[in-house]
Amino acid sequence: MRYGGIDIGSRYIKYVVLEDTELSGVYKLETGYDPLGTCRDLMDKTRPDHILATGYGRHLLQTHHAVETVTEIRAVAQGAREVFPSCRTIIDIGGQDTKVVQLDENGVVAHFEMNDRCAAGTGRFLEIMAKTLGFDLTAFGDHCLGNGDNLTISSLCTVFAESEVISLIARGAEREAIAMAIHQSIANRVVSLAKRVGVKDAVVFAGGCARNRCLRSIFEKKLQQPILVAENPDILSAYGAALMARR
């Protein structure tokens, strides 16, 4: 039996396939202008016997293909707990939102908070800031310099934050120091969200931004504990959906 989980995000669609209990396929494509078409392309690669959809655009598959859905909160909790059985807190930074989820001792969602009203502090925010500073997004976290304490990115709006960065560049600030200030700004917002939820050991960092080593390091310092990151942190929601489809 094959089981599929598809995470329709604002920036990327991730598709995971299980062959009975084993992970047999991982696929990822940009969401683009036609997310439903992208989902069909992905699902054509391996047709599952049962599939669950999650993520920003999950209702597209529910409406057009009668695919059952599960919330991103439950899906990422399932995926993170499967990879890290000790997980009690999840920080999930996606393309357009940030989620912090607290699990009870049985892995059930106990509480969560989500920042989905503004792109500041999300993957899209990092993408815009990296482009503004002339860095490649995949290596953005490797170019931070200093602690960024003498520079401040204070705006809660992506557009205004970009203007702040441009002003700092015009004043002659080093772009590596600006990069650190940007990462500190994001971390401050996420940690504030996490403290409202309540942080319990162990903490898992999920989503594509979990590959950013600078963010991970800042989180570890601010939360004063190690941060766990999966080998493929951006597929945890899709993986969780596939696990739930199997069960």
C-alpha positions as CSV (number, residue, x, y, z in Angstrom):
1,M,0.0,0.0,0.0
2,R,1.1,3.5,-0.8
3,Y,0.3,6.5,1.3
4,G,0.8,10.1,0.3
5,G,1.0,13.5,2.1
6,I,1.0,16.7,0.1
7,D,1.8,20.1,1.7
8,I,0.6,22.9,-0.5
9,G,2.6,25.9,0.7
10,S,2.6,29.5,-0.5
11,R,6.1,29.1,-2.0
12,Y,6.6,25.3,-2.5
13,I,4.5,22.2,-2.7
14,K,6.0,19.1,-1.0
15,Y,4.9,15.6,-1.7
16,V,5.9,12.6,0.4
17,V,5.1,8.9,-0.4
18,L,5.2,6.0,2.0
19,E,5.4,2.4,0.8
20,D,3.7,0.7,3.7
21,T,5.9,2.0,6.5
22,E,9.0,3.1,4.5
23,L,9.6,6.5,2.9
24,S,9.8,5.8,-0.8
25,G,9.5,9.2,-2.4
26,V,10.1,12.9,-1.7
27,Y,9.2,15.6,-4.3
28,K,9.2,19.3,-4.2
29,L,8.2,22.0,-6.8
30,E,7.6,25.8,-6.6
31,T,3.9,26.5,-6.1
32,G,3.8,28.9,-9.0
33,Y,0.7,30.5,-10.5
34,D,-1.2,27.2,-10.9
35,P,-0.9,25.2,-7.6
36,L,-3.6,22.7,-8.6
37,G,-1.7,21.9,-11.7
38,T,1.5,21.6,-9.8
39,C,-0.2,19.2,-7.3
40,R,-1.4,17.0,-10.2
41,D,2.1,16.9,-11.7
42,L,3.5,15.8,-8.4
43,M,0.9,13.2,-7.7
44,D,1.4,11.8,-11.2
45,K,4.9,10.8,-10.2
46,T,3.6,8.2,-7.8
47,R,-0.1,7.4,-7.3
48,P,-0.9,6.6,-3.7
49,D,-3.8,4.4,-2.4
50,H,-4.7,7.1,0.1
51,I,-3.5,10.7,0.4
52,L,-4.0,13.6,2.8
53,A,-3.5,17.2,1.9
54,T,-2.2,19.9,4.2
55,G,-0.9,23.5,4.0
56,Y,-1.9,26.8,2.8
57,G,-3.8,25.5,-0.3
58,R,-5.0,22.2,0.9
59,H,-8.7,23.0,0.2
60,L,-7.9,23.2,-3.6
61,L,-7.5,19.4,-3.6
62,Q,-10.5,18.9,-1.3
63,T,-12.7,21.0,-3.7
64,H,-11.4,19.6,-7.0
65,H,-10.4,16.1,-6.2
66,A,-12.3,15.2,-3.0
67,V,-8.9,14.7,-1.2
68,E,-9.2,14.7,2.6
69,T,-7.3,17.4,4.5
70,V,-5.5,18.0,7.8
71,T,-4.3,21.2,9.3
72,E,-0.7,22.2,9.1
73,I,-0.5,22.2,12.9
74,R,-1.5,18.6,13.2
75,A,0.6,17.5,10.2
76,V,3.8,19.1,11.4
77,A,3.3,17.8,14.9
78,Q,2.9,14.3,13.5
79,G,6.0,14.6,11.3
80,A,8.2,16.2,13.9
81,R,7.2,13.7,16.6
82,E,7.9,10.8,14.2
83,V,11.5,12.0,13.5
84,F,12.2,13.3,17.0
85,P,10.1,11.3,19.6
86,S,11.2,13.7,22.4
87,C,9.7,16.7,20.6
88,R,7.5,19.0,22.7
89,T,7.8,22.3,20.9
90,I,7.9,23.1,17.2
91,I,9.0,26.3,15.5
92,D,7.8,26.2,11.9
93,I,8.8,29.1,9.7
94,G,7.0,28.9,6.3
95,G,6.9,31.1,3.3
96,Q,4.1,33.3,4.5
97,D,3.6,32.5,8.2
98,T,5.3,31.4,11.4
99,K,3.9,28.8,13.8
100,V,4.9,27.7,17.2
101,V,3.3,24.5,18.5
102,Q,3.5,22.9,21.9
103,L,2.8,19.2,22.3
104,D,1.8,17.3,25.4
105,E,3.7,14.2,26.6
106,N,1.7,12.0,24.2
107,G,2.5,14.2,21.1
108,V,-0.9,15.7,20.9
109,V,-1.2,19.5,20.1
110,A,-1.7,21.3,23.4
111,H,-1.4,24.9,22.3
112,F,-0.1,26.9,19.3
113,E,0.3,30.5,18.1
114,M,0.5,31.6,14.5
115,N,1.7,34.9,12.9
116,D,0.0,35.0,9.5
117,R,-1.0,38.6,9.3
118,C,2.4,39.9,8.0
119,A,5.2,38.3,6.0
120,A,7.8,39.9,8.3
121,G,9.8,37.1,10.0
122,T,8.9,34.5,7.4
123,G,10.7,32.7,4.5
124,R,9.4,35.3,2.1
125,F,10.8,38.1,4.3
126,L,14.3,36.4,4.3
127,E,14.1,35.9,0.6
128,I,13.4,39.7,0.0
129,M,16.1,40.7,2.5
130,A,18.7,38.4,0.9
131,K,18.0,39.8,-2.5
132,T,18.2,43.4,-1.3
133,L,21.7,42.7,0.2
134,G,22.9,40.7,-2.9
135,F,23.1,37.3,-1.1
136,D,22.0,33.9,-2.3
137,L,19.1,32.8,-0.1
138,T,20.5,29.3,0.5
139,A,23.7,30.8,2.0
140,F,22.2,33.9,3.6
141,G,22.7,32.7,7.1
142,D,26.4,32.0,6.4
143,H,27.1,35.7,5.7
144,C,26.1,37.2,9.1
145,L,28.8,39.2,10.9
146,G,28.9,40.4,14.5
147,N,25.9,40.4,16.8
148,G,23.9,43.1,15.0
149,D,23.4,45.0,18.3
150,N,24.4,48.3,16.8
151,L,21.9,48.0,14.0
152,T,18.2,47.7,14.3
153,I,15.5,46.5,11.9
154,S,12.4,47.6,13.8
155,S,9.6,47.6,11.2
156,L,6.9,44.9,11.4
157,C,6.2,45.4,7.7
158,T,8.3,43.7,5.0
159,V,8.1,46.8,2.7
160,F,9.2,49.2,5.4
161,A,11.9,46.8,6.7
162,E,13.3,46.7,3.2
163,S,13.4,50.5,3.2
164,E,15.3,50.4,6.5
165,V,17.9,48.0,5.0
166,I,18.3,50.3,2.0
167,S,18.8,53.2,4.3
168,L,21.5,51.3,6.3
169,I,23.3,50.4,3.0
170,A,23.2,54.1,2.0
171,R,24.8,55.0,5.4
172,G,27.7,52.6,4.7
173,A,26.8,49.8,7.1
174,E,28.4,46.5,6.2
175,R,25.9,44.2,4.6
176,E,27.1,41.3,6.7
177,A,26.2,43.3,9.9
178,I,22.8,44.2,8.3
179,A,22.3,40.5,7.6
180,M,22.9,39.7,11.3
181,A,20.4,42.5,12.3
182,I,17.8,41.0,10.0
183,H,18.3,37.6,11.6
184,Q,18.1,39.0,15.1
185,S,14.9,40.8,14.2
186,I,13.3,37.6,12.9
187,A,14.5,35.6,16.0
188,N,13.1,38.2,18.4
189,R,9.6,37.9,16.9
190,V,9.7,34.1,16.8
191,V,11.0,33.8,20.3
192,S,8.3,36.2,21.6
193,L,5.7,34.0,19.9
194,A,7.3,30.9,21.4
195,K,7.2,32.3,24.9
196,R,3.5,33.0,24.6
197,V,3.0,29.4,23.7
198,G,5.4,28.0,26.3
199,V,8.6,26.3,25.4
200,K,9.1,22.7,26.5
201,D,12.1,20.4,25.7
202,A,12.9,19.3,23.1
203,V,12.5,22.0,20.4
204,V,12.3,21.1,16.7
205,F,12.9,23.7,14.0
206,A,10.8,22.9,10.9
207,G,10.2,24.5,7.5
208,G,12.7,25.6,4.9
209,C,14.2,28.3,7.1
210,A,15.4,25.6,9.5
211,R,18.3,25.2,7.0
212,N,19.5,28.7,8.0
213,R,22.4,28.1,10.5
214,C,22.4,31.6,11.8
215,L,18.7,31.5,12.8
216,R,19.2,28.1,14.4
217,S,22.2,29.5,16.4
218,I,20.3,32.6,17.6
219,F,17.3,30.4,18.7
220,E,19.6,28.2,20.7
221,K,21.1,31.2,22.5
222,K,17.8,32.9,23.2
223,L,16.0,29.7,24.3
224,Q,19.1,28.4,26.0
225,Q,18.8,24.9,24.7
226,P,19.7,22.8,21.6
227,I,17.5,23.1,18.5
228,L,16.8,19.9,16.6
229,V,16.6,20.0,12.8
230,A,15.6,17.1,10.5
231,E,17.7,16.3,7.4
232,N,14.8,17.6,5.3
233,P,13.0,20.1,7.6
234,D,10.7,21.4,4.9
235,I,8.9,18.1,4.4
236,L,7.9,17.5,8.0
237,S,4.3,18.6,7.3
238,A,4.0,16.5,4.2
239,Y,5.6,13.5,6.0
240,G,3.1,14.0,8.9
241,A,0.2,14.0,6.5
242,A,1.4,10.8,4.8
243,L,1.7,9.1,8.3
244,M,-1.8,10.2,9.1
245,A,-3.0,8.9,5.7
246,R,-1.5,5.5,6.6
247,R,-3.1,5.4,10.0
